[in-house]
Amino acid sequence: MRAPNPWTVVPAADHARWLGPEGLDLRSTLDALFQEAYLSAQPDRLLVVGCATGDGLEHVDPSVTARVVGLDVNLQYLAIARQRFFHLGPRLELYCADAEAWRAPPGAFDLVHAALVLEYLHPEPLVRRIAGWLADGGACTIVLRLPGGEAPEPPSQALRLIERAARPVPPEELVRLFEHYGLPLRRQRVVQAPGGASLWAGAFGRAEARPK
């Protein structure tokens, strides 16, 4: 039996502190990477896996994107995201669900974004699902935290659990896995966050369908 996702027990305040300057100081870098992915894809239908409290959704342009779906395992995070982005109305759909088990019709999304998610899951089931969710011409953007660097001491027991639960995902293995499911790598780079952590950002995509 698979262990539950450890993020279910981390309060929103701890999550915010851990990603902010008091912790790993990743928020500004993650925000910039999401904005870059969004502007590049200009998606009509967007899925954010591990959306937490909605950081980055301020970049969504309602005149461009008709449907925004956020998945997270922590219900408190989703309640905060709903309050923060109430102006998006019914175009914002939030689901408290494990991404490996959540279902969507084939080709349902033009952009799938997942930042700091795969370290807490078995990558293969999620990559397989993403390959089914993406429409022709769609893109998937992934952010991984690379090993190394000096991380601060987690300020709570819940966050210490998180750090112990994380399992680094080698980017080269992830690239092979996406290619196996028909989503070749489009671009990749390593970004240094202000707090010293290194993040790997990769974009994968499916070609447009050929006209019959």
NUMARKOL-228094 format. One line per 3 residues: their letters; for each residue x, y, z of C-alpha. Coordinates in nm, 2 decimals. Each point is the difference from the previous one (the first is absolute). Last residue first. Example, Ala and Ser with C-alpha at 12.3 -4.5 7.8 and 13.67 -1.06 7.14 Angstrom:
BEGIN
sa> 1.37,-0.11,0.71; -0.14,-0.34,0.07;
This chain:
BEGIN
kpr> -0.60,1.45,-4.30; 0.17,0.29,0.16; 0.30,-0.10,0.21;
aea> -0.05,0.02,0.38; 0.22,0.25,0.17; 0.31,-0.14,0.16;
rgf> -0.01,-0.10,0.37; 0.21,0.19,0.25; 0.25,0.00,0.28;
aga> 0.15,0.29,0.19; 0.27,-0.03,0.26; 0.10,0.21,0.30;
wls> 0.27,-0.12,0.24; 0.02,0.19,0.32; 0.32,0.07,0.20;
agg> -0.03,0.11,0.37; 0.21,0.29,0.12; -0.27,0.21,0.17;
paq> -0.03,0.24,-0.30; -0.09,-0.29,-0.23; 0.26,-0.12,-0.26;
vvr> -0.17,-0.12,-0.33; 0.10,-0.30,-0.20; -0.12,-0.03,-0.35;
qrr> -0.22,-0.21,-0.23; -0.17,0.02,-0.34; -0.23,-0.19,-0.23;
lpl> 0.04,-0.35,0.15; -0.20,-0.27,-0.18; -0.36,-0.09,0.11;
gyh> -0.09,-0.33,-0.16; -0.04,-0.21,0.32; 0.35,-0.15,-0.02;
efl> 0.13,0.36,-0.06; -0.15,0.11,0.33; 0.18,-0.29,0.18;
rvl> 0.33,0.06,-0.17; -0.01,0.37,0.10; -0.09,-0.09,0.36;
eep> 0.30,-0.23,0.02; 0.23,0.28,-0.13; -0.15,0.24,0.25;
pvp> 0.09,-0.22,0.30; -0.30,-0.01,0.24; 0.10,0.08,0.36;
raa> -0.21,-0.18,0.26; -0.17,0.23,0.26; -0.14,-0.18,0.30;
rei> 0.27,0.11,0.25; -0.05,0.37,-0.10; -0.37,-0.03,0.03;
lrl> 0.02,-0.16,0.34; 0.22,0.29,0.12; -0.27,0.23,-0.15;
aqs> -0.27,-0.16,0.22; 0.23,0.02,0.31; 0.04,0.37,-0.04;
ppe> 0.27,0.26,-0.09; 0.19,-0.21,-0.26; 0.38,0.06,0.06;
pae> 0.13,0.20,-0.29; 0.12,-0.17,-0.32; 0.36,0.00,-0.10;
ggp> 0.05,-0.09,-0.36; -0.02,-0.33,-0.16; -0.28,-0.20,-0.17;
lrl> -0.20,0.16,-0.27; -0.35,0.13,0.06; -0.22,-0.09,-0.30;
vit> -0.22,0.22,-0.22; -0.21,-0.16,-0.27; -0.18,0.16,-0.30;
cag> -0.24,-0.20,-0.22; -0.10,0.13,-0.34; -0.28,-0.05,-0.24;
gda> 0.02,-0.02,-0.38; -0.25,-0.28,0.00; -0.19,0.00,0.33;
lwg> 0.17,-0.10,0.32; -0.20,-0.21,0.26; 0.12,-0.34,-0.13;
air> 0.37,0.09,0.02; -0.06,0.15,0.34; -0.15,-0.33,0.12;
rvl> 0.31,-0.19,-0.11; 0.23,0.26,0.16; -0.20,-0.03,0.33;
pep> 0.02,-0.38,0.00; 0.38,0.00,-0.08; 0.11,0.27,0.25;
hly> -0.09,-0.19,0.33; -0.09,0.30,0.22; 0.16,0.24,0.24;
elv> 0.30,0.12,-0.21; -0.24,0.02,-0.29; -0.18,0.30,0.14;
laa> 0.26,0.28,0.03; -0.16,0.19,-0.29; -0.27,-0.16,-0.23;
hvl> -0.14,0.19,-0.29; -0.24,-0.16,-0.26; -0.07,0.22,-0.30;
dfa> -0.25,-0.06,-0.29; -0.23,-0.22,0.21; -0.29,-0.25,-0.05;
gpp> 0.17,-0.22,-0.27; -0.13,-0.32,0.15; -0.28,0.06,0.26;
arw> 0.11,0.06,0.36; 0.05,-0.22,0.30; 0.18,0.05,0.33;
aea> 0.18,-0.31,0.14; 0.37,0.10,-0.05; -0.09,0.36,0.06;
dac> -0.12,-0.07,0.35; -0.31,0.20,0.05; -0.15,0.32,0.15;
yle> -0.13,0.15,-0.31; -0.02,0.37,-0.10; -0.18,0.13,-0.31;
lrp> 0.05,0.36,-0.11; -0.20,0.10,-0.31; -0.30,0.02,0.24;
glh> 0.11,0.33,0.15; 0.35,0.13,-0.08; -0.07,0.29,0.23;
ffr> 0.01,-0.24,0.30; 0.37,-0.03,-0.05; 0.13,0.05,0.35;
qra> -0.31,-0.15,0.17; 0.01,-0.31,-0.21; 0.38,-0.04,0.05;
ial> -0.05,0.03,0.37; -0.26,-0.28,0.00; 0.23,-0.21,-0.22;
yql> 0.29,0.03,0.24; -0.23,-0.12,0.29; -0.11,-0.30,-0.20;
nvd> 0.36,-0.13,-0.03; 0.04,-0.27,-0.27; 0.02,0.25,-0.29;
lgv> -0.14,0.03,-0.35; -0.08,0.33,-0.18; -0.20,0.03,-0.31;
vra> -0.02,0.32,-0.20; -0.24,0.01,-0.30; -0.07,0.29,-0.24;
tvs> 0.36,0.12,-0.03; 0.08,0.29,-0.24; -0.25,0.28,0.11;
pdv> 0.02,-0.13,0.36; 0.38,0.07,0.00; 0.17,-0.22,0.26;
hel> 0.31,0.17,0.15; -0.17,0.04,0.34; -0.01,-0.38,0.00;
gdg> 0.36,-0.01,0.09; -0.05,-0.09,0.37; -0.33,-0.17,0.03;
tac> -0.01,-0.12,0.36; 0.15,-0.34,-0.09; -0.02,-0.06,-0.38;
gvv> 0.15,-0.35,0.02; -0.09,-0.08,-0.36; -0.10,0.31,-0.19;
llr> -0.23,-0.07,-0.30; -0.06,0.26,-0.26; -0.25,0.01,-0.28;
dpq> 0.01,0.28,-0.27; 0.37,0.01,0.05; 0.23,0.29,-0.10;
asl> 0.29,-0.26,-0.01; 0.30,0.24,0.02; -0.17,0.24,0.23;
yae> -0.11,-0.27,0.24; 0.34,-0.17,0.01; 0.19,0.33,0.06;
qfl> -0.26,0.10,0.27; 0.05,-0.34,0.17; 0.37,0.03,0.00;
adl> -0.01,0.36,0.14; -0.23,-0.11,0.28; 0.22,-0.30,0.09;
tsr> 0.30,0.24,0.02; -0.18,0.25,0.21; -0.13,-0.27,0.24;
ldl> 0.32,-0.19,0.05; 0.15,0.16,0.31; 0.08,-0.34,0.16;
gep> -0.12,0.12,0.34; -0.03,0.34,0.16; 0.01,0.16,-0.34;
glw> -0.32,-0.17,-0.12; -0.07,-0.36,-0.11; 0.02,-0.14,0.36;
rah> -0.19,0.29,0.15; -0.29,-0.03,-0.25; -0.02,-0.38,0.06;
daa> 0.01,0.05,0.38; -0.29,0.25,-0.02; -0.20,-0.23,-0.22;
pvv> 0.02,-0.29,0.25; 0.20,-0.31,-0.10; -0.19,-0.32,0.07;
twp> -0.12,-0.09,-0.36; 0.34,0.09,-0.13; 0.13,-0.34,0.11;
npa> -0.18,-0.19,-0.28; -0.15,-0.31,0.15; 0.21,-0.32,0.01;
rm> -0.07,-0.25,-0.28; -0.14,-0.34,0.11;
